[in-house]
Amino acid sequence: MARVLGALKAAYNFFSGDAILLSAAVIAFALGWLLAHISLLLPHTGDAPDAVVAVVFVGIIALGLFTSLRREVAGRPRQR
């Protein structure tokens, strides 16, 4: 069990290392997929343009990076 938990922790640290970044990436992919396939949910609308999907995806990723960076800066006192 300890080896499995260690492997999961190693994979988490490799891919993200931060819960905010991981959740932002999951939300970005899910929302991007949903926007790209919105015509399946709403019958009389077309697919969202690729530019809209890209802007939303990059915006959510950037927001996650900004939030994570802000938390890191606020949590560490400045040392000289």
Buried (B, 14 or more C-beta within 10 A) or exposed (E): EEEEEEEEEEEEEEEBEBEBBBBBBEBBEEBBEBBBEBEEEEEEEEEBEEEBBEEBBEEBBEBBBEBBEEEEEEEEEEEE
